Amino acid sequence: MAQAVGVNPQTIGFLERGDYTPSLELAFKISGFFKLPVEAVFSPDPFRPLSELVYVIEKREA
């Protein structure tokens, strides 16, 4: 993916760990790579775990 969007592979690692905020241009390139809208790949707020979105987790009362 790094090669496809024109960045160093280390940049992708920084993005994955949340240590780097991409430029708008890079955000669009990465979103285009995945064929997804920017807001499906990047968000100013942390994404909820997929398990919370897919499964209903019941809280047990102690």
Secondary structure as GFF3:
##gff-version 3
##sequence-region A 1 62
A	DSSP	alpha_helix	2	5	.	.	.	ID=ss1
A	DSSP	alpha_helix	9	17	.	.	.	ID=ss2
A	DSSP	alpha_helix	24	34	.	.	.	ID=ss3
A	DSSP	alpha_helix	38	41	.	.	.	ID=ss4
A	DSSP	alpha_helix	50	54	.	.	.	ID=ss5
###
